[in-house]
Amino acid sequence: MSEIFKSENLADAAAAIQRGELVAFPTETVYGLGADATNPDAVKKVYQAKGRPSDNPLIVHVTGPAQVAEFAEIDAQSKQLMDTFWPGPLTIILPIKPHALDPVVTGGLTTAAFRNPDTSVTLKLIEQAGVPLVGPSANTSGKPSPTKPAHVMHDLDGKIAGVLDGGETKIGVESTVLDMSGAVPSVLRPGAVTPEDLTPILGEVQTDHHKVGKDEVPKAPGMKYKHYAPNAQVYIVKDAQWSKVADWVAQHAQQPVGVLATSAIFDSTKLMNFDNVDFISLGEDARTASHHLFDGLRTFDGNPQIKVIFAQAFDPTGIGAAYMNRLQKSAGNTYFDEIN
């Protein structure tokens, strides 16, 4: 059994990290699976616990720019980004110093991703452990990311030393990943920090939709492999399609289905009239939808009878870009039009 570490047991969690064990930790985005980033054997345990491909690089969680400087070269713009957005949901990819981090952390690349999370108990964990922490999402690889300690325990109980309990996360989708190692800054994974937030500092920002090839090493998590997927098939539903969804549900009255949508969508359709619909509200907008998405997918995963999930699409701007990125990956980019 894995342990639940409370804030008063922080020293025990830090000691576990120092012993080379794994401790899941809260951030403002999702829960991360922590290991000593300077201990290759400990980092290998992260891949084993998650079932994660070894060429999928890890994000290094730090207490601030001074800790990054031990491992990477920080240019003036990157320092300005850190001063502006850290601590917070922005991950920055930088060139690393020779042999500063083991290839098991970087996926064999000459760059590494760094983040300063905005969660005080986790910053204290890093300080007490005395080392930066790798921190991919604390879930089974490919499944929806965890936003509560219970999600971590569901996937990893018995495989890790424990979970540092920070309650439910605030944002609910992973951090923005910004590549600062190339000629032009590029967002490799959208998150709560948007390109519009970055342009006052950077000017031009590329939004990289590059598809990583089979034999290519991704520079950031989530670029190559299927992610965030529940056991059921997820279908993305545009606003104009919900009446057709209601018709489909009526024709399959014996089949339990999950619906992730705003209350306004649910209340304005016939879906409320069907006993076979299990509804989870996404709140009012893309921001609240991002907060509820992974928890909703995991809740439906708890009902093995649900084989189909209909999830609301949002305009892919601002935080909506992060929401749609995760939803498209969880659905395998499958829309309601493609249902059989």
VOTILO-228237 format. One line per field, with one value per residue (C-alpha): residue number from 1; residue in three letters; x, y, z. Coordinates in nm, 4 decimals. Example, Ala and Ser with C-alpha at 12.3 -4.5 7.8 and 13.67 -1.06 7.14 Angstrom:
pos = (1,2)
code = (ALA,SER)
x = (1.2300,1.3670)
y = (-0.4500,-0.1060)
z = (0.7800,0.7140)
This chain:
pos = (1,2,3,4,5,6,7,8,9,10,11,12,13,14,15,16,17,18,19,20,21,22,23,24,25,26,27,28,29,30,31,32,33,34,35,36,37,38,39,40,41,42,43,44,45,46,47,48,49,50,51,52,53,54,55,56,57,58,59,60,61,62,63,64,65,66,67,68,69,70,71,72,73,74,75,76,77,78,79,80,81,82,83,84,85,86,87,88,89,90,91,92,93,94,95,96,97,98,99,100,101,102,103,104,105,106,107,108,109,110,111,112,113,114,115,116,117,118,119,120,121,122,123,124,125,126,127,128,129,130,131,132,133,134,135,136,137,138,139,140,141,142,143,144,145,146,147,148,149,150,151,152,153,154,155,156,157,158,159,160,161,162,163,164,165,166,167,168,169,170,171,172,173,174,175,176,177,178,179,180,181,182,183,184,185,186,187,188,189,190,191,192,193,194,195,196,197,198,199,200,201,202,203,204,205,206,207,208,209,210,211,212,213,214,215,216,217,218,219,220,221,222,223,224,225,226,227,228,229,230,231,232,233,234,235,236,237,238,239,240,241,242,243,244,245,246,247,248,249,250,251,252,253,254,255,256,257,258,259,260,261,262,263,264,265,266,267,268,269,270,271,272,273,274,275,276,277,278,279,280,281,282,283,284,285,286,287,288,289,290,291,292,293,294,295,296,297,298,299,300,301,302,303,304,305,306,307,308,309,310,311,312,313,314,315,316,317,318,319,320,321,322,323,324,325,326,327,328,329,330,331,332,333,334,335,336,337,338,339,340)
code = (MET,SER,GLU,ILE,PHE,LYS,SER,GLU,ASN,LEU,ALA,ASP,ALA,ALA,ALA,ALA,ILE,GLN,ARG,GLY,GLU,LEU,VAL,ALA,PHE,PRO,THR,GLU,THR,VAL,TYR,GLY,LEU,GLY,ALA,ASP,ALA,THR,ASN,PRO,ASP,ALA,VAL,LYS,LYS,VAL,TYR,GLN,ALA,LYS,GLY,ARG,PRO,SER,ASP,ASN,PRO,LEU,ILE,VAL,HIS,VAL,THR,GLY,PRO,ALA,GLN,VAL,ALA,GLU,PHE,ALA,GLU,ILE,ASP,ALA,GLN,SER,LYS,GLN,LEU,MET,ASP,THR,PHE,TRP,PRO,GLY,PRO,LEU,THR,ILE,ILE,LEU,PRO,ILE,LYS,PRO,HIS,ALA,LEU,ASP,PRO,VAL,VAL,THR,GLY,GLY,LEU,THR,THR,ALA,ALA,PHE,ARG,ASN,PRO,ASP,THR,SER,VAL,THR,LEU,LYS,LEU,ILE,GLU,GLN,ALA,GLY,VAL,PRO,LEU,VAL,GLY,PRO,SER,ALA,ASN,THR,SER,GLY,LYS,PRO,SER,PRO,THR,LYS,PRO,ALA,HIS,VAL,MET,HIS,ASP,LEU,ASP,GLY,LYS,ILE,ALA,GLY,VAL,LEU,ASP,GLY,GLY,GLU,THR,LYS,ILE,GLY,VAL,GLU,SER,THR,VAL,LEU,ASP,MET,SER,GLY,ALA,VAL,PRO,SER,VAL,LEU,ARG,PRO,GLY,ALA,VAL,THR,PRO,GLU,ASP,LEU,THR,PRO,ILE,LEU,GLY,GLU,VAL,GLN,THR,ASP,HIS,HIS,LYS,VAL,GLY,LYS,ASP,GLU,VAL,PRO,LYS,ALA,PRO,GLY,MET,LYS,TYR,LYS,HIS,TYR,ALA,PRO,ASN,ALA,GLN,VAL,TYR,ILE,VAL,LYS,ASP,ALA,GLN,TRP,SER,LYS,VAL,ALA,ASP,TRP,VAL,ALA,GLN,HIS,ALA,GLN,GLN,PRO,VAL,GLY,VAL,LEU,ALA,THR,SER,ALA,ILE,PHE,ASP,SER,THR,LYS,LEU,MET,ASN,PHE,ASP,ASN,VAL,ASP,PHE,ILE,SER,LEU,GLY,GLU,ASP,ALA,ARG,THR,ALA,SER,HIS,HIS,LEU,PHE,ASP,GLY,LEU,ARG,THR,PHE,ASP,GLY,ASN,PRO,GLN,ILE,LYS,VAL,ILE,PHE,ALA,GLN,ALA,PHE,ASP,PRO,THR,GLY,ILE,GLY,ALA,ALA,TYR,MET,ASN,ARG,LEU,GLN,LYS,SER,ALA,GLY,ASN,THR,TYR,PHE,ASP,GLU,ILE,ASN)
x = (0.0000,0.1203,0.1088,-0.0880,0.1537,-0.0072,0.1734,0.2802,0.4526,0.6514,0.9835,0.8830,0.7983,1.1311,1.3182,1.1494,1.2694,1.6224,1.6103,1.5355,1.1644,0.8677,0.6313,0.3408,0.3000,0.0328,0.0715,-0.1753,-0.2191,-0.2237,-0.0454,0.3119,0.5051,0.8171,1.1644,1.5121,1.6032,1.9734,1.9318,1.9006,1.7925,1.5104,1.4014,1.3881,1.1349,0.9051,0.8940,0.8346,0.5556,0.3726,0.4434,0.5816,0.7881,1.1533,1.1894,0.9219,1.1203,1.0378,0.9776,1.2156,1.0398,1.2484,1.2227,1.3166,1.5643,1.8694,1.8103,1.7625,2.0989,2.2709,2.1676,2.0861,2.1830,1.9312,1.9128,1.7716,1.4255,1.3934,1.4898,1.2241,0.9665,1.0624,1.0372,0.6938,0.5235,0.6990,0.5852,0.3103,0.1905,0.4701,0.7336,1.0419,1.2676,1.6308,1.9704,2.1368,2.4992,2.7128,2.6347,2.4194,2.1280,2.1206,1.9740,1.7003,1.5614,1.6061,1.5185,1.8753,1.8264,2.0571,1.7619,1.5467,1.2143,1.1927,0.8971,0.8494,0.5084,0.2786,0.2080,0.3737,0.3752,0.5519,0.8095,0.8790,0.9124,1.1769,1.3588,1.3596,1.4619,1.7455,1.7078,1.4863,1.2101,1.1083,0.7324,0.5296,0.1610,0.1080,-0.1054,-0.0786,0.0694,-0.1988,-0.4804,-0.6431,-0.4125,-0.4831,-0.6328,-0.7016,-0.5015,-0.7639,-0.6846,-0.3166,-0.3975,-0.6308,-0.3487,-0.0343,-0.1225,0.1461,0.3821,0.5061,0.6000,0.3042,0.1109,0.1578,-0.2011,-0.2682,-0.6383,-0.7892,-0.5764,-0.6846,-0.6315,-0.6819,-0.4759,-0.0981,0.1313,0.2100,0.5363,0.7448,1.0558,1.3202,1.6035,1.5378,1.5572,1.1938,1.0080,0.7495,0.4574,0.4753,0.1847,-0.0904,-0.1858,-0.3093,-0.0310,-0.1362,0.0637,-0.1123,0.0329,0.3820,0.3977,0.4650,0.7973,0.8790,0.7164,0.6808,0.5642,0.5058,0.2328,0.3942,0.1539,0.4408,0.3548,0.6363,0.7419,0.7701,1.1482,1.1703,1.2257,0.9660,1.0978,0.7990,0.5531,0.2297,0.3559,0.3930,0.1793,-0.1936,-0.2804,-0.5622,-0.7786,-1.0451,-1.1573,-1.4668,-1.4530,-1.4791,-1.6593,-1.6142,-1.9414,-1.9740,-2.2565,-2.4748,-2.4601,-2.6198,-2.9711,-2.8321,-2.6582,-2.9962,-3.1434,-2.8574,-2.9071,-3.2794,-3.2036,-2.9619,-3.1756,-3.0285,-2.6692,-2.5367,-2.3528,-2.1513,-2.1990,-1.9473,-2.0957,-2.1970,-2.5240,-2.6605,-2.6038,-2.7512,-3.0580,-3.1296,-3.1427,-3.3535,-3.0643,-3.2039,-3.5018,-3.3023,-3.2336,-2.9264,-2.7374,-2.4818,-2.4140,-2.1143,-2.1160,-1.8160,-1.9302,-1.9872,-1.6919,-1.3598,-1.1827,-1.4152,-1.4254,-1.0459,-1.0762,-1.3376,-1.2289,-0.9886,-1.1961,-1.5030,-1.3251,-1.1956,-1.5429,-1.6863,-1.3959,-1.5359,-1.8479,-1.7433,-2.0893,-2.0184,-1.8557,-1.9334,-1.8651,-1.9870,-1.7775,-1.8410,-1.6056,-1.4950,-1.3381,-0.9635,-0.8456,-0.7018,-0.7441,-0.9785,-0.6702,-0.5415,-0.8824,-0.9240,-0.5668,-0.6400,-0.9881,-0.8690,-0.5986,-0.8403,-1.0814,-0.8150,-0.9454,-1.2783,-1.5849,-1.9538,-1.9849,-1.7727,-1.9883,-2.1162)
y = (0.0000,0.3493,0.6144,0.9387,1.2076,1.5100,1.8433,1.7603,1.4467,1.6418,1.5273,1.1642,1.2364,1.4161,1.1264,0.8850,1.0973,1.0976,0.7156,0.6981,0.6227,0.7784,1.0320,1.1878,1.5586,1.8228,2.1162,2.3788,2.1812,1.8045,1.5665,1.4795,1.1599,1.2757,1.1264,1.2704,1.4164,1.3637,0.9906,0.7884,0.4726,0.6603,0.8179,0.4747,0.3730,0.6497,0.4931,0.1495,0.2646,0.4518,0.2115,0.5180,0.4953,0.5688,0.8224,1.0476,1.3226,1.4340,1.7796,1.8819,2.0644,2.3272,2.5910,2.8718,3.0046,2.9546,2.5797,2.5751,2.7483,2.4432,2.2404,2.4693,2.7840,3.0639,3.3421,3.6867,3.6175,3.2897,3.4669,3.7298,3.4543,3.2948,3.6289,3.6893,3.3496,3.1532,3.0000,2.8968,2.6682,2.7389,2.4784,2.6079,2.3904,2.5013,2.3746,2.1858,2.2033,1.9060,1.5957,1.8021,1.5576,1.1891,1.0891,0.8992,1.2426,1.4148,1.1280,1.1542,1.5140,1.8089,2.0018,1.9622,2.1009,2.2963,2.4154,2.6010,2.4857,2.7246,2.4944,2.5763,2.2235,2.0894,2.3687,2.2787,1.9124,2.0034,2.2204,1.9508,1.6773,1.9023,1.8004,1.8910,1.6437,1.4888,1.5021,1.3485,1.3117,1.0594,0.8150,0.5038,0.6185,0.7091,0.7470,1.0753,1.2804,1.2876,1.5953,1.4373,1.2089,0.9368,0.9358,0.8728,0.5930,0.4308,0.3992,0.3679,0.2337,-0.0147,0.1025,0.4193,0.5262,0.7594,1.0711,1.4162,1.5284,1.8769,1.8305,1.8899,2.0788,2.4275,2.4286,2.0641,2.0436,2.0246,2.3237,2.5094,2.3789,2.6473,2.5535,2.8245,2.6172,2.7015,3.0088,3.1049,3.0308,2.7586,2.6327,2.2532,2.1915,2.4452,2.5231,2.8001,3.0349,3.1212,3.2470,3.5816,3.5936,3.5262,3.7700,4.0865,3.9281,3.7164,3.8908,3.6077,3.2759,2.9685,2.7221,2.3946,2.1266,1.9047,1.5353,1.3355,1.0412,0.6816,0.6975,1.0589,1.1593,1.4170,1.7340,1.7565,1.5176,1.4405,1.4938,1.1363,0.8860,0.8583,1.0380,1.1040,0.8179,0.6458,0.2920,0.4166,0.5762,0.9544,1.1487,1.5249,1.7099,2.0535,2.2760,2.2256,1.8462,1.7976,1.7416,1.4582,1.3199,1.3140,1.1251,0.8728,0.8225,0.7641,0.4973,0.3229,0.3410,0.0214,0.1507,0.3612,0.6695,0.9437,1.3110,1.5854,1.9251,2.2559,2.2618,2.4992,2.2388,1.9578,2.1562,2.2764,1.9258,1.6166,1.4410,1.5083,1.2874,0.9668,0.7232,0.5820,0.9150,0.9794,1.3554,1.5402,1.9181,2.0995,2.4224,2.7360,2.7807,2.6496,2.7431,2.5387,2.2644,2.2335,2.1983,1.9195,1.7266,1.4679,1.4095,1.3535,1.1046,0.9177,0.9115,0.7504,0.5034,0.3831,0.2532,-0.0324,-0.0299,0.3080,0.2415,0.5786,0.9306,1.2474,1.5541,1.9160,2.1009,2.4574,2.7285,2.6443,2.9878,3.0899,2.8126,2.6482,2.5478,2.3472,2.1893,2.0883,1.9558,1.7150,1.6267,1.5516,1.3224,1.1430,1.0932,1.0003,1.3126,1.1371,1.3574,1.2666,1.2655,0.9490,0.7413,0.4136)
z = (0.0000,-0.0839,0.1870,0.1906,0.3086,0.4731,0.4968,0.8517,0.7139,0.4552,0.6006,0.5450,0.1801,0.1298,0.2904,0.0500,-0.2446,-0.1040,-0.0792,-0.4505,-0.4089,-0.5916,-0.4350,-0.6236,-0.5578,-0.6228,-0.8574,-0.9735,-1.2983,-1.2249,-0.9853,-1.0810,-1.0114,-0.8335,-0.8300,-0.7739,-1.1145,-1.0396,-0.9650,-1.2907,-1.1072,-0.9348,-1.2652,-1.4302,-1.1636,-1.2923,-1.6382,-1.4838,-1.2527,-1.5287,-1.8133,-1.9926,-2.3150,-2.2371,-2.5215,-2.3702,-2.1898,-1.8376,-1.6920,-1.4142,-1.1298,-0.9512,-0.6802,-0.9184,-1.1773,-0.9525,-0.9506,-1.3286,-1.3701,-1.2180,-1.5215,-1.8145,-2.0008,-1.9328,-2.1909,-2.1138,-2.2579,-2.0683,-1.7452,-1.8146,-1.8707,-1.5392,-1.3599,-1.5133,-1.5057,-1.2302,-1.0119,-1.2494,-1.5298,-1.7790,-1.8670,-2.0498,-2.2665,-2.2547,-2.3742,-2.0908,-1.9837,-2.0927,-1.8846,-1.6457,-1.6602,-1.7407,-2.0794,-1.8930,-1.7954,-2.1323,-2.3648,-2.4937,-2.6113,-2.5438,-2.4016,-2.0918,-1.9739,-1.6463,-1.4397,-1.1112,-0.9829,-0.7975,-0.5032,-0.1728,-0.0279,-0.3379,-0.3356,0.0275,-0.0771,-0.3373,-0.0834,0.1852,-0.0584,-0.1749,-0.5403,-0.8364,-0.9137,-1.2411,-1.2500,-1.5310,-1.4542,-1.1754,-1.3715,-1.5813,-1.9121,-2.1651,-1.9102,-1.8016,-1.5842,-1.2080,-1.0461,-0.7052,-0.4725,-0.5264,-0.8994,-0.8230,-0.5805,-0.8323,-1.0853,-0.8752,-0.5294,-0.4304,-0.7060,-0.5334,-0.1806,-0.1531,-0.2493,-0.0989,-0.0449,-0.1772,-0.2464,-0.5896,-0.8415,-0.9525,-1.3291,-1.4268,-1.7477,-1.7738,-1.8092,-2.1289,-2.2771,-2.4470,-2.6438,-2.6051,-2.7535,-3.1195,-3.3371,-3.2677,-2.9412,-2.9982,-2.7912,-2.8075,-2.5685,-2.4948,-2.1370,-1.9109,-2.0237,-2.3787,-2.6795,-2.6283,-2.2758,-2.4112,-2.7025,-2.4932,-2.3933,-2.6971,-2.9900,-3.2416,-3.0931,-3.3043,-3.2222,-3.3190,-3.4421,-3.5574,-3.5620,-3.4101,-3.6241,-3.5069,-3.4760,-3.3591,-2.9958,-2.8813,-2.7132,-2.4785,-2.3133,-2.4954,-2.8515,-2.9727,-2.7854,-2.7236,-2.4030,-2.1587,-2.2867,-2.0739,-2.1492,-2.3328,-2.6759,-2.6529,-2.9265,-2.9580,-3.0082,-3.1644,-3.0388,-3.3469,-3.3111,-2.9695,-3.1038,-3.3167,-3.0091,-2.8331,-3.1284,-3.1146,-2.7408,-2.7951,-3.0560,-2.8155,-2.5035,-2.3580,-2.3815,-2.0921,-2.2177,-2.0523,-2.1359,-2.0548,-2.1321,-1.9820,-1.7949,-2.0599,-2.3323,-2.1266,-2.0216,-2.3761,-2.5264,-2.4699,-2.2999,-1.9542,-2.0435,-2.0934,-1.8105,-1.9876,-1.9730,-1.7002,-1.7065,-1.5630,-1.5887,-1.7347,-1.5729,-1.7766,-2.0134,-2.1409,-1.8175,-1.5972,-1.8606,-1.8400,-1.4626,-1.4849,-1.7959,-1.6518,-1.3388,-1.5568,-1.7811,-1.4765,-1.3189,-1.6303,-1.6261,-1.2946,-1.4731,-1.7041,-1.8657,-2.0251,-2.3625,-2.5241,-2.3944,-2.5666,-2.4782,-2.5682,-2.8015,-2.7289,-2.9399,-2.9433,-2.8284,-2.4932,-2.2367,-2.4912,-2.6916,-2.3945,-2.3363,-2.7011,-2.7183,-2.4312,-2.5534,-2.9070,-2.7710,-2.5371,-2.8276,-3.0820,-3.2650,-3.3244,-3.3676,-3.3361,-3.7187,-3.7205,-3.4835,-3.6242)
